[in-house]
Amino acid sequence: VSDQGAINLVNQAKSAIMSMRSSSAEATMLRDLLDPASKRAVANVIDSLIRCNGIVDTMEVYLRQKFWALLGLPDEPLPPRSDED
């Protein structure tokens, strides 16, 4: 996801959130409106954020599972960083 693409997605979400009362509507919007490639891109960003400090804790794994489910993606193990063997 490019920086501009991420900025655009955040801006769209912010404007949609202004009229919403909970994040479940936002999650439904992402699940229903994003194409499969975009869902996978969001999931990849989540995975990168989890791995960025080199420590994966149980809360991160739990939240990852929740976000993946909200996106309608099947649960998969967190892949290793590309520099890990």
MIVO-20969 format. One record per atom (N, C-alpha, C): x, y, z; residue number from 0; atom name; residue in three letters. Coordinates in nm, 3 decimals. Layout:
<tivexs>
<tivex X="X" Y="Y" Z="Z" num="NUM" atome="CA" residu="ALA"/>
...
</tivexs>
This chain:
<tivexs>
<tivex X="0.086" Y="-0.117" Z="0.000" num="0" atome="N" residu="VAL"/>
<tivex X="0.000" Y="0.000" Z="0.000" num="0" atome="CA" residu="VAL"/>
<tivex X="0.090" Y="0.122" Z="0.000" num="0" atome="C" residu="VAL"/>
<tivex X="0.068" Y="0.211" Z="-0.094" num="1" atome="N" residu="SER"/>
<tivex X="0.148" Y="0.333" Z="-0.100" num="1" atome="CA" residu="SER"/>
<tivex X="0.107" Y="0.427" Z="0.013" num="1" atome="C" residu="SER"/>
<tivex X="0.195" Y="0.523" Z="0.043" num="2" atome="N" residu="ASP"/>
<tivex X="0.162" Y="0.622" Z="0.146" num="2" atome="CA" residu="ASP"/>
<tivex X="0.035" Y="0.698" Z="0.109" num="2" atome="C" residu="ASP"/>
<tivex X="0.024" Y="0.737" Z="-0.016" num="3" atome="N" residu="GLN"/>
<tivex X="-0.094" Y="0.812" Z="-0.059" num="3" atome="CA" residu="GLN"/>
<tivex X="-0.218" Y="0.726" Z="-0.050" num="3" atome="C" residu="GLN"/>
<tivex X="-0.207" Y="0.599" Z="-0.086" num="4" atome="N" residu="GLY"/>
<tivex X="-0.321" Y="0.508" Z="-0.076" num="4" atome="CA" residu="GLY"/>
<tivex X="-0.366" Y="0.492" Z="0.068" num="4" atome="C" residu="GLY"/>
<tivex X="-0.270" Y="0.481" Z="0.159" num="5" atome="N" residu="ALA"/>
<tivex X="-0.304" Y="0.470" Z="0.301" num="5" atome="CA" residu="ALA"/>
<tivex X="-0.370" Y="0.597" Z="0.352" num="5" atome="C" residu="ALA"/>
<tivex X="-0.319" Y="0.712" Z="0.312" num="6" atome="N" residu="ILE"/>
<tivex X="-0.377" Y="0.840" Z="0.352" num="6" atome="CA" residu="ILE"/>
<tivex X="-0.520" Y="0.852" Z="0.301" num="6" atome="C" residu="ILE"/>
<tivex X="-0.542" Y="0.812" Z="0.177" num="7" atome="N" residu="ASN"/>
<tivex X="-0.677" Y="0.817" Z="0.119" num="7" atome="CA" residu="ASN"/>
<tivex X="-0.772" Y="0.726" Z="0.196" num="7" atome="C" residu="ASN"/>
<tivex X="-0.725" Y="0.605" Z="0.229" num="8" atome="N" residu="LEU"/>
<tivex X="-0.809" Y="0.510" Z="0.302" num="8" atome="CA" residu="LEU"/>
<tivex X="-0.843" Y="0.564" Z="0.441" num="8" atome="C" residu="LEU"/>
<tivex X="-0.746" Y="0.622" Z="0.509" num="9" atome="N" residu="VAL"/>
<tivex X="-0.771" Y="0.681" Z="0.642" num="9" atome="CA" residu="VAL"/>
<tivex X="-0.869" Y="0.796" Z="0.632" num="9" atome="C" residu="VAL"/>
<tivex X="-0.854" Y="0.881" Z="0.533" num="10" atome="N" residu="ASN"/>
<tivex X="-0.945" Y="0.995" Z="0.516" num="10" atome="CA" residu="ASN"/>
<tivex X="-1.087" Y="0.948" Z="0.487" num="10" atome="C" residu="ASN"/>
<tivex X="-1.102" Y="0.844" Z="0.404" num="11" atome="N" residu="GLN"/>
<tivex X="-1.235" Y="0.789" Z="0.376" num="11" atome="CA" residu="GLN"/>
<tivex X="-1.296" Y="0.732" Z="0.504" num="11" atome="C" residu="GLN"/>
<tivex X="-1.215" Y="0.661" Z="0.580" num="12" atome="N" residu="ALA"/>
<tivex X="-1.266" Y="0.601" Z="0.704" num="12" atome="CA" residu="ALA"/>
<tivex X="-1.305" Y="0.710" Z="0.804" num="12" atome="C" residu="ALA"/>
<tivex X="-1.224" Y="0.815" Z="0.815" num="13" atome="N" residu="LYS"/>
<tivex X="-1.256" Y="0.924" Z="0.908" num="13" atome="CA" residu="LYS"/>
<tivex X="-1.389" Y="0.990" Z="0.873" num="13" atome="C" residu="LYS"/>
<tivex X="-1.411" Y="1.016" Z="0.746" num="14" atome="N" residu="SER"/>
<tivex X="-1.536" Y="1.082" Z="0.708" num="14" atome="CA" residu="SER"/>
<tivex X="-1.656" Y="0.989" Z="0.731" num="14" atome="C" residu="SER"/>
<tivex X="-1.637" Y="0.859" Z="0.710" num="15" atome="N" residu="ALA"/>
<tivex X="-1.745" Y="0.764" Z="0.733" num="15" atome="CA" residu="ALA"/>
<tivex X="-1.772" Y="0.748" Z="0.883" num="15" atome="C" residu="ALA"/>
<tivex X="-1.667" Y="0.752" Z="0.962" num="16" atome="N" residu="ILE"/>
<tivex X="-1.679" Y="0.732" Z="1.107" num="16" atome="CA" residu="ILE"/>
<tivex X="-1.753" Y="0.848" Z="1.174" num="16" atome="C" residu="ILE"/>
<tivex X="-1.742" Y="0.965" Z="1.119" num="17" atome="N" residu="MET"/>
<tivex X="-1.804" Y="1.083" Z="1.182" num="17" atome="CA" residu="MET"/>
<tivex X="-1.953" Y="1.062" Z="1.210" num="17" atome="C" residu="MET"/>
<tivex X="-2.020" Y="0.984" Z="1.128" num="18" atome="N" residu="SER"/>
<tivex X="-2.163" Y="0.963" Z="1.147" num="18" atome="CA" residu="SER"/>
<tivex X="-2.196" Y="0.828" Z="1.210" num="18" atome="C" residu="SER"/>
<tivex X="-2.094" Y="0.754" Z="1.249" num="19" atome="N" residu="MET"/>
<tivex X="-2.117" Y="0.621" Z="1.306" num="19" atome="CA" residu="MET"/>
<tivex X="-2.103" Y="0.624" Z="1.457" num="19" atome="C" residu="MET"/>
<tivex X="-2.170" Y="0.530" Z="1.522" num="20" atome="N" residu="ARG"/>
<tivex X="-2.162" Y="0.521" Z="1.667" num="20" atome="CA" residu="ARG"/>
<tivex X="-2.066" Y="0.413" Z="1.715" num="20" atome="C" residu="ARG"/>
<tivex X="-2.034" Y="0.316" Z="1.631" num="21" atome="N" residu="SER"/>
<tivex X="-1.943" Y="0.210" Z="1.674" num="21" atome="CA" residu="SER"/>
<tivex X="-1.853" Y="0.171" Z="1.558" num="21" atome="C" residu="SER"/>
<tivex X="-1.746" Y="0.099" Z="1.591" num="22" atome="N" residu="SER"/>
<tivex X="-1.653" Y="0.057" Z="1.486" num="22" atome="CA" residu="SER"/>
<tivex X="-1.703" Y="-0.063" Z="1.408" num="22" atome="C" residu="SER"/>
<tivex X="-1.809" Y="-0.129" Z="1.454" num="23" atome="N" residu="SER"/>
<tivex X="-1.859" Y="-0.245" Z="1.380" num="23" atome="CA" residu="SER"/>
<tivex X="-1.910" Y="-0.204" Z="1.242" num="23" atome="C" residu="SER"/>
<tivex X="-1.969" Y="-0.087" Z="1.233" num="24" atome="N" residu="ALA"/>
<tivex X="-2.016" Y="-0.040" Z="1.102" num="24" atome="CA" residu="ALA"/>
<tivex X="-1.897" Y="-0.013" Z="1.010" num="24" atome="C" residu="ALA"/>
<tivex X="-1.789" Y="0.040" Z="1.066" num="25" atome="N" residu="GLU"/>
<tivex X="-1.668" Y="0.064" Z="0.988" num="25" atome="CA" residu="GLU"/>
<tivex X="-1.610" Y="-0.069" Z="0.940" num="25" atome="C" residu="GLU"/>
<tivex X="-1.605" Y="-0.165" Z="1.029" num="26" atome="N" residu="ALA"/>
<tivex X="-1.552" Y="-0.296" Z="0.992" num="26" atome="CA" residu="ALA"/>
<tivex X="-1.637" Y="-0.359" Z="0.883" num="26" atome="C" residu="ALA"/>
<tivex X="-1.768" Y="-0.347" Z="0.894" num="27" atome="N" residu="THR"/>
<tivex X="-1.857" Y="-0.401" Z="0.791" num="27" atome="CA" residu="THR"/>
<tivex X="-1.832" Y="-0.331" Z="0.658" num="27" atome="C" residu="THR"/>
<tivex X="-1.811" Y="-0.200" Z="0.664" num="28" atome="N" residu="MET"/>
<tivex X="-1.783" Y="-0.124" Z="0.543" num="28" atome="CA" residu="MET"/>
<tivex X="-1.655" Y="-0.175" Z="0.476" num="28" atome="C" residu="MET"/>
<tivex X="-1.550" Y="-0.195" Z="0.555" num="29" atome="N" residu="LEU"/>
<tivex X="-1.425" Y="-0.245" Z="0.499" num="29" atome="CA" residu="LEU"/>
<tivex X="-1.444" Y="-0.384" Z="0.440" num="29" atome="C" residu="LEU"/>
<tivex X="-1.514" Y="-0.471" Z="0.510" num="30" atome="N" residu="ARG"/>
<tivex X="-1.537" Y="-0.607" Z="0.462" num="30" atome="CA" residu="ARG"/>
<tivex X="-1.617" Y="-0.607" Z="0.333" num="30" atome="C" residu="ARG"/>
<tivex X="-1.720" Y="-0.521" Z="0.326" num="31" atome="N" residu="ASP"/>
<tivex X="-1.811" Y="-0.523" Z="0.212" num="31" atome="CA" residu="ASP"/>
<tivex X="-1.760" Y="-0.444" Z="0.092" num="31" atome="C" residu="ASP"/>
<tivex X="-1.680" Y="-0.341" Z="0.114" num="32" atome="N" residu="LEU"/>
<tivex X="-1.642" Y="-0.253" Z="0.004" num="32" atome="CA" residu="LEU"/>
<tivex X="-1.502" Y="-0.278" Z="-0.053" num="32" atome="C" residu="LEU"/>
<tivex X="-1.413" Y="-0.333" Z="0.027" num="33" atome="N" residu="LEU"/>
<tivex X="-1.278" Y="-0.356" Z="-0.025" num="33" atome="CA" residu="LEU"/>
<tivex X="-1.275" Y="-0.482" Z="-0.110" num="33" atome="C" residu="LEU"/>
<tivex X="-1.200" Y="-0.475" Z="-0.218" num="34" atome="N" residu="ASP"/>
<tivex X="-1.181" Y="-0.593" Z="-0.301" num="34" atome="CA" residu="ASP"/>
<tivex X="-1.082" Y="-0.687" Z="-0.230" num="34" atome="C" residu="ASP"/>
<tivex X="-1.075" Y="-0.814" Z="-0.270" num="35" atome="N" residu="PRO"/>
<tivex X="-0.987" Y="-0.909" Z="-0.201" num="35" atome="CA" residu="PRO"/>
<tivex X="-0.841" Y="-0.864" Z="-0.192" num="35" atome="C" residu="PRO"/>
<tivex X="-0.789" Y="-0.802" Z="-0.296" num="36" atome="N" residu="ALA"/>
<tivex X="-0.650" Y="-0.757" Z="-0.293" num="36" atome="CA" residu="ALA"/>
<tivex X="-0.629" Y="-0.647" Z="-0.189" num="36" atome="C" residu="ALA"/>
<tivex X="-0.726" Y="-0.557" Z="-0.176" num="37" atome="N" residu="SER"/>
<tivex X="-0.716" Y="-0.450" Z="-0.077" num="37" atome="CA" residu="SER"/>
<tivex X="-0.728" Y="-0.504" Z="0.065" num="37" atome="C" residu="SER"/>
<tivex X="-0.816" Y="-0.603" Z="0.084" num="38" atome="N" residu="LYS"/>
<tivex X="-0.827" Y="-0.667" Z="0.215" num="38" atome="CA" residu="LYS"/>
<tivex X="-0.694" Y="-0.731" Z="0.253" num="38" atome="C" residu="LYS"/>
<tivex X="-0.633" Y="-0.799" Z="0.158" num="39" atome="N" residu="ARG"/>
<tivex X="-0.504" Y="-0.863" Z="0.183" num="39" atome="CA" residu="ARG"/>
<tivex X="-0.397" Y="-0.758" Z="0.212" num="39" atome="C" residu="ARG"/>
<tivex X="-0.403" Y="-0.643" Z="0.144" num="40" atome="N" residu="ALA"/>
<tivex X="-0.306" Y="-0.537" Z="0.168" num="40" atome="CA" residu="ALA"/>
<tivex X="-0.321" Y="-0.482" Z="0.310" num="40" atome="C" residu="ALA"/>
<tivex X="-0.445" Y="-0.462" Z="0.356" num="41" atome="N" residu="VAL"/>
<tivex X="-0.469" Y="-0.416" Z="0.493" num="41" atome="CA" residu="VAL"/>
<tivex X="-0.416" Y="-0.521" Z="0.591" num="41" atome="C" residu="VAL"/>
<tivex X="-0.442" Y="-0.648" Z="0.565" num="42" atome="N" residu="ALA"/>
<tivex X="-0.393" Y="-0.756" Z="0.651" num="42" atome="CA" residu="ALA"/>
<tivex X="-0.241" Y="-0.758" Z="0.655" num="42" atome="C" residu="ALA"/>
<tivex X="-0.177" Y="-0.734" Z="0.543" num="43" atome="N" residu="ASN"/>
<tivex X="-0.030" Y="-0.730" Z="0.539" num="43" atome="CA" residu="ASN"/>
<tivex X="0.026" Y="-0.616" Z="0.621" num="43" atome="C" residu="ASN"/>
<tivex X="-0.043" Y="-0.501" Z="0.620" num="44" atome="N" residu="VAL"/>
<tivex X="-0.001" Y="-0.387" Z="0.702" num="44" atome="CA" residu="VAL"/>
<tivex X="-0.012" Y="-0.423" Z="0.849" num="44" atome="C" residu="VAL"/>
<tivex X="-0.121" Y="-0.488" Z="0.887" num="45" atome="N" residu="ILE"/>
<tivex X="-0.139" Y="-0.532" Z="1.026" num="45" atome="CA" residu="ILE"/>
<tivex X="-0.026" Y="-0.626" Z="1.065" num="45" atome="C" residu="ILE"/>
<tivex X="0.007" Y="-0.722" Z="0.980" num="46" atome="N" residu="ASP"/>
<tivex X="0.115" Y="-0.815" Z="1.009" num="46" atome="CA" residu="ASP"/>
<tivex X="0.249" Y="-0.743" Z="1.023" num="46" atome="C" residu="ASP"/>
<tivex X="0.274" Y="-0.646" Z="0.937" num="47" atome="N" residu="SER"/>
<tivex X="0.399" Y="-0.571" Z="0.945" num="47" atome="CA" residu="SER"/>
<tivex X="0.409" Y="-0.493" Z="1.075" num="47" atome="C" residu="SER"/>
<tivex X="0.297" Y="-0.435" Z="1.117" num="48" atome="N" residu="LEU"/>
<tivex X="0.296" Y="-0.361" Z="1.243" num="48" atome="CA" residu="LEU"/>
<tivex X="0.324" Y="-0.453" Z="1.362" num="48" atome="C" residu="LEU"/>
<tivex X="0.267" Y="-0.572" Z="1.358" num="49" atome="N" residu="ILE"/>
<tivex X="0.289" Y="-0.668" Z="1.467" num="49" atome="CA" residu="ILE"/>
<tivex X="0.436" Y="-0.709" Z="1.474" num="49" atome="C" residu="ILE"/>
<tivex X="0.497" Y="-0.731" Z="1.360" num="50" atome="N" residu="ARG"/>
<tivex X="0.635" Y="-0.781" Z="1.357" num="50" atome="CA" residu="ARG"/>
<tivex X="0.740" Y="-0.673" Z="1.371" num="50" atome="C" residu="ARG"/>
<tivex X="0.703" Y="-0.546" Z="1.362" num="51" atome="N" residu="CYS"/>
<tivex X="0.802" Y="-0.439" Z="1.351" num="51" atome="CA" residu="CYS"/>
<tivex X="0.899" Y="-0.430" Z="1.468" num="51" atome="C" residu="CYS"/>
<tivex X="0.857" Y="-0.462" Z="1.589" num="52" atome="N" residu="ASN"/>
<tivex X="0.950" Y="-0.453" Z="1.702" num="52" atome="CA" residu="ASN"/>
<tivex X="1.017" Y="-0.586" Z="1.735" num="52" atome="C" residu="ASN"/>
<tivex X="0.987" Y="-0.689" Z="1.658" num="53" atome="N" residu="GLY"/>
<tivex X="1.050" Y="-0.819" Z="1.679" num="53" atome="CA" residu="GLY"/>
<tivex X="0.987" Y="-0.902" Z="1.789" num="53" atome="C" residu="GLY"/>
<tivex X="0.884" Y="-0.850" Z="1.854" num="54" atome="N" residu="ILE"/>
<tivex X="0.817" Y="-0.922" Z="1.962" num="54" atome="CA" residu="ILE"/>
<tivex X="0.670" Y="-0.937" Z="1.926" num="54" atome="C" residu="ILE"/>
<tivex X="0.621" Y="-1.059" Z="1.928" num="55" atome="N" residu="VAL"/>
<tivex X="0.480" Y="-1.085" Z="1.900" num="55" atome="CA" residu="VAL"/>
<tivex X="0.417" Y="-1.135" Z="2.029" num="55" atome="C" residu="VAL"/>
<tivex X="0.325" Y="-1.056" Z="2.085" num="56" atome="N" residu="ASP"/>
<tivex X="0.262" Y="-1.099" Z="2.211" num="56" atome="CA" residu="ASP"/>
<tivex X="0.120" Y="-1.150" Z="2.185" num="56" atome="C" residu="ASP"/>
<tivex X="0.062" Y="-1.208" Z="2.287" num="57" atome="N" residu="THR"/>
<tivex X="-0.069" Y="-1.272" Z="2.271" num="57" atome="CA" residu="THR"/>
<tivex X="-0.179" Y="-1.172" Z="2.237" num="57" atome="C" residu="THR"/>
<tivex X="-0.171" Y="-1.050" Z="2.288" num="58" atome="N" residu="MET"/>
<tivex X="-0.272" Y="-0.950" Z="2.256" num="58" atome="CA" residu="MET"/>
<tivex X="-0.266" Y="-0.914" Z="2.108" num="58" atome="C" residu="MET"/>
<tivex X="-0.146" Y="-0.903" Z="2.054" num="59" atome="N" residu="GLU"/>
<tivex X="-0.132" Y="-0.874" Z="1.911" num="59" atome="CA" residu="GLU"/>
<tivex X="-0.191" Y="-0.986" Z="1.827" num="59" atome="C" residu="GLU"/>
<tivex X="-0.166" Y="-1.109" Z="1.867" num="60" atome="N" residu="VAL"/>
<tivex X="-0.220" Y="-1.224" Z="1.794" num="60" atome="CA" residu="VAL"/>
<tivex X="-0.373" Y="-1.224" Z="1.802" num="60" atome="C" residu="VAL"/>
<tivex X="-0.427" Y="-1.195" Z="1.920" num="61" atome="N" residu="TYR"/>
<tivex X="-0.572" Y="-1.188" Z="1.937" num="61" atome="CA" residu="TYR"/>
<tivex X="-0.633" Y="-1.079" Z="1.849" num="61" atome="C" residu="TYR"/>
<tivex X="-0.576" Y="-0.959" Z="1.853" num="62" atome="N" residu="LEU"/>
<tivex X="-0.629" Y="-0.849" Z="1.772" num="62" atome="CA" residu="LEU"/>
<tivex X="-0.615" Y="-0.878" Z="1.623" num="62" atome="C" residu="LEU"/>
<tivex X="-0.506" Y="-0.942" Z="1.586" num="63" atome="N" residu="ARG"/>
<tivex X="-0.487" Y="-0.980" Z="1.445" num="63" atome="CA" residu="ARG"/>
<tivex X="-0.600" Y="-1.072" Z="1.400" num="63" atome="C" residu="ARG"/>
<tivex X="-0.632" Y="-1.172" Z="1.483" num="64" atome="N" residu="GLN"/>
<tivex X="-0.740" Y="-1.263" Z="1.448" num="64" atome="CA" residu="GLN"/>
<tivex X="-0.872" Y="-1.189" Z="1.434" num="64" atome="C" residu="GLN"/>
<tivex X="-0.898" Y="-1.093" Z="1.523" num="65" atome="N" residu="LYS"/>
<tivex X="-1.022" Y="-1.014" Z="1.516" num="65" atome="CA" residu="LYS"/>
<tivex X="-1.027" Y="-0.931" Z="1.388" num="65" atome="C" residu="LYS"/>
<tivex X="-0.916" Y="-0.862" Z="1.357" num="66" atome="N" residu="PHE"/>
<tivex X="-0.914" Y="-0.780" Z="1.236" num="66" atome="CA" residu="PHE"/>
<tivex X="-0.930" Y="-0.865" Z="1.111" num="66" atome="C" residu="PHE"/>
<tivex X="-0.864" Y="-0.981" Z="1.108" num="67" atome="N" residu="TRP"/>
<tivex X="-0.876" Y="-1.067" Z="0.992" num="67" atome="CA" residu="TRP"/>
<tivex X="-1.020" Y="-1.114" Z="0.976" num="67" atome="C" residu="TRP"/>
<tivex X="-1.084" Y="-1.150" Z="1.087" num="68" atome="N" residu="ALA"/>
<tivex X="-1.224" Y="-1.193" Z="1.082" num="68" atome="CA" residu="ALA"/>
<tivex X="-1.313" Y="-1.079" Z="1.034" num="68" atome="C" residu="ALA"/>
<tivex X="-1.288" Y="-0.957" Z="1.083" num="69" atome="N" residu="LEU"/>
<tivex X="-1.367" Y="-0.841" Z="1.040" num="69" atome="CA" residu="LEU"/>
<tivex X="-1.353" Y="-0.816" Z="0.890" num="69" atome="C" residu="LEU"/>
<tivex X="-1.235" Y="-0.845" Z="0.837" num="70" atome="N" residu="LEU"/>
<tivex X="-1.212" Y="-0.828" Z="0.694" num="70" atome="CA" residu="LEU"/>
<tivex X="-1.268" Y="-0.945" Z="0.612" num="70" atome="C" residu="LEU"/>
<tivex X="-1.313" Y="-1.050" Z="0.681" num="71" atome="N" residu="GLY"/>
<tivex X="-1.365" Y="-1.167" Z="0.612" num="71" atome="CA" residu="GLY"/>
<tivex X="-1.256" Y="-1.257" Z="0.556" num="71" atome="C" residu="GLY"/>
<tivex X="-1.136" Y="-1.247" Z="0.615" num="72" atome="N" residu="LEU"/>
<tivex X="-1.024" Y="-1.330" Z="0.570" num="72" atome="CA" residu="LEU"/>
<tivex X="-1.011" Y="-1.453" Z="0.659" num="72" atome="C" residu="LEU"/>
<tivex X="-0.967" Y="-1.566" Z="0.602" num="73" atome="N" residu="PRO"/>
<tivex X="-0.947" Y="-1.685" Z="0.685" num="73" atome="CA" residu="PRO"/>
<tivex X="-0.828" Y="-1.666" Z="0.777" num="73" atome="C" residu="PRO"/>
<tivex X="-0.836" Y="-1.724" Z="0.897" num="74" atome="N" residu="ASP"/>
<tivex X="-0.725" Y="-1.714" Z="0.991" num="74" atome="CA" residu="ASP"/>
<tivex X="-0.606" Y="-1.792" Z="0.938" num="74" atome="C" residu="ASP"/>
<tivex X="-0.491" Y="-1.728" Z="0.938" num="75" atome="N" residu="GLU"/>
<tivex X="-0.367" Y="-1.789" Z="0.893" num="75" atome="CA" residu="GLU"/>
<tivex X="-0.260" Y="-1.755" Z="0.995" num="75" atome="C" residu="GLU"/>
<tivex X="-0.159" Y="-1.839" Z="1.009" num="76" atome="N" residu="PRO"/>
<tivex X="-0.050" Y="-1.806" Z="1.101" num="76" atome="CA" residu="PRO"/>
<tivex X="0.023" Y="-1.680" Z="1.054" num="76" atome="C" residu="PRO"/>
<tivex X="0.075" Y="-1.606" Z="1.149" num="77" atome="N" residu="LEU"/>
<tivex X="0.155" Y="-1.487" Z="1.117" num="77" atome="CA" residu="LEU"/>
<tivex X="0.282" Y="-1.534" Z="1.049" num="77" atome="C" residu="LEU"/>
<tivex X="0.305" Y="-1.490" Z="0.925" num="78" atome="N" residu="PRO"/>
<tivex X="0.427" Y="-1.534" Z="0.856" num="78" atome="CA" residu="PRO"/>
<tivex X="0.550" Y="-1.468" Z="0.916" num="78" atome="C" residu="PRO"/>
<tivex X="0.665" Y="-1.533" Z="0.905" num="79" atome="N" residu="PRO"/>
<tivex X="0.788" Y="-1.470" Z="0.956" num="79" atome="CA" residu="PRO"/>
<tivex X="0.825" Y="-1.349" Z="0.874" num="79" atome="C" residu="PRO"/>
<tivex X="0.905" Y="-1.261" Z="0.934" num="80" atome="N" residu="ARG"/>
<tivex X="0.957" Y="-1.148" Z="0.858" num="80" atome="CA" residu="ARG"/>
<tivex X="1.041" Y="-1.200" Z="0.743" num="80" atome="C" residu="ARG"/>
<tivex X="1.053" Y="-1.123" Z="0.638" num="81" atome="N" residu="SER"/>
<tivex X="1.127" Y="-1.168" Z="0.520" num="81" atome="CA" residu="SER"/>
<tivex X="1.275" Y="-1.187" Z="0.551" num="81" atome="C" residu="SER"/>
<tivex X="1.327" Y="-1.122" Z="0.656" num="82" atome="N" residu="ASP"/>
<tivex X="1.468" Y="-1.137" Z="0.690" num="82" atome="CA" residu="ASP"/>
<tivex X="1.492" Y="-1.247" Z="0.794" num="82" atome="C" residu="ASP"/>
<tivex X="1.383" Y="-1.319" Z="0.832" num="83" atome="N" residu="GLU"/>
<tivex X="1.395" Y="-1.430" Z="0.926" num="83" atome="CA" residu="GLU"/>
<tivex X="1.400" Y="-1.563" Z="0.849" num="83" atome="C" residu="GLU"/>
<tivex X="1.476" Y="-1.654" Z="0.899" num="84" atome="N" residu="ASP"/>
<tivex X="1.483" Y="-1.787" Z="0.835" num="84" atome="CA" residu="ASP"/>
<tivex X="1.428" Y="-1.892" Z="0.927" num="84" atome="C" residu="ASP"/>
</tivexs>
